[in-house]
Amino acid sequence: MSWSTACALAELEEDTPLSVEVGDELVALISTAGEVFAIRDECSHGQVMLSLGEVDGCTLECFAHGSRFDLRTGEPLELPATRPVPVYPVKIEGDEVFVDLANPLNQES
């Protein structure tokens, strides 16, 4: 695993996406349902920031066209998006949140 620091745990607010730059990638971090998720901060349909959308349980809705993505798998749950968004492993050590961009939990389409 290739872990990179994403943010301090205190920066995350429950059910509020936080956009962070990890290396050369924008990642949306979401604390919800007792877990922290990391998903590429770009809708696979409209190339807009997912972090501007709303969290509902373990899903994130794109504000532009309403596609909803599963935070665990990156799979689109509603049209118009048809391709998944990469999701990444997250670990918390002390007060820091780490993300592993090199080993996505899903494969891009």
C-alpha positions as CSV (number, residue, x, y, z in Angstrom):
1,M,0.0,0.0,0.0
2,S,1.1,3.5,-0.8
3,W,-0.5,5.8,1.8
4,S,-0.7,9.6,1.5
5,T,-1.9,12.1,4.0
6,A,-5.2,13.5,3.0
7,C,-6.3,15.7,5.9
8,A,-6.7,15.9,9.6
9,L,-9.6,13.9,11.0
10,A,-10.9,17.1,12.7
11,E,-11.5,18.7,9.2
12,L,-14.2,16.2,8.4
13,E,-17.8,17.0,9.3
14,E,-20.4,14.3,9.3
15,D,-22.2,13.9,5.9
16,T,-20.3,16.9,4.4
17,P,-17.9,16.1,1.6
18,L,-14.4,17.6,1.8
19,S,-12.4,18.1,-1.4
20,V,-8.7,17.6,-0.9
21,E,-5.7,17.3,-3.2
22,V,-3.8,14.1,-2.7
23,G,-0.8,14.1,-5.0
24,D,-2.1,15.2,-8.4
25,E,-5.7,14.0,-7.7
26,L,-8.7,15.7,-6.2
27,V,-10.4,13.3,-3.8
28,A,-13.7,13.8,-1.9
29,L,-13.5,12.6,1.7
30,I,-16.8,11.8,3.4
31,S,-17.4,10.8,7.0
32,T,-20.8,9.0,7.2
33,A,-22.3,6.0,8.9
34,G,-19.3,5.7,11.2
35,E,-16.8,5.3,8.3
36,V,-14.7,7.6,6.2
37,F,-14.8,7.1,2.4
38,A,-12.6,8.5,-0.4
39,I,-13.9,8.8,-3.9
40,R,-12.4,10.7,-6.9
41,D,-13.8,14.2,-6.8
42,E,-15.1,14.1,-10.4
43,C,-18.4,12.8,-11.7
44,S,-17.9,10.2,-14.4
45,H,-20.8,11.7,-16.4
46,G,-20.4,15.5,-16.2
47,Q,-16.8,16.1,-15.0
48,V,-18.0,18.2,-12.1
49,M,-16.8,18.0,-8.5
50,L,-18.8,15.4,-6.5
51,S,-17.8,17.1,-3.3
52,L,-20.4,19.8,-4.1
53,G,-23.1,17.2,-3.9
54,E,-25.2,15.8,-1.0
55,V,-24.5,12.8,1.1
56,D,-27.3,10.4,1.9
57,G,-26.2,7.4,3.9
58,C,-23.4,5.7,1.9
59,T,-24.2,7.6,-1.3
60,L,-23.1,10.9,-2.8
61,E,-25.3,12.8,-5.3
62,C,-23.7,14.8,-8.1
63,F,-25.3,18.3,-7.9
64,A,-25.2,18.9,-11.7
65,H,-27.4,16.1,-13.1
66,G,-28.5,14.0,-10.0
67,S,-26.5,10.9,-10.5
68,R,-25.9,9.1,-7.2
69,F,-22.8,7.1,-6.5
70,D,-22.2,4.4,-3.9
71,L,-19.3,5.5,-1.7
72,R,-18.2,1.9,-1.1
73,T,-18.0,0.8,-4.7
74,G,-18.1,4.0,-6.8
75,E,-20.9,2.5,-8.8
76,P,-23.5,4.9,-10.2
77,L,-27.0,4.2,-8.8
78,E,-28.9,6.6,-11.0
79,L,-28.6,7.9,-14.5
80,P,-27.3,9.8,-16.4
81,A,-23.9,8.4,-15.1
82,T,-23.2,4.9,-16.3
83,R,-19.5,4.5,-15.3
84,P,-18.2,4.1,-11.8
85,V,-15.9,6.6,-10.1
86,P,-12.7,5.3,-8.4
87,V,-12.9,4.8,-4.6
88,Y,-9.8,4.4,-2.5
89,P,-8.8,2.7,0.7
90,V,-8.8,5.0,3.8
91,K,-7.0,4.5,7.1
92,I,-7.0,6.7,10.1
93,E,-3.9,6.9,12.3
94,G,-4.1,9.2,15.3
95,D,-5.6,12.4,14.1
96,E,-4.7,12.0,10.4
97,V,-6.6,10.5,7.5
98,F,-4.6,8.6,4.8
99,V,-5.7,7.5,1.3
100,D,-4.1,5.0,-1.0
101,L,-4.5,6.2,-4.6
102,A,-2.3,3.5,-6.0
103,N,-4.8,0.7,-5.0
104,P,-8.4,1.7,-5.8
105,L,-11.0,-0.6,-4.4
106,N,-12.7,-0.7,-7.8
107,Q,-11.5,-0.7,-11.4
108,E,-12.3,2.3,-13.7
109,S,-14.3,1.6,-16.7
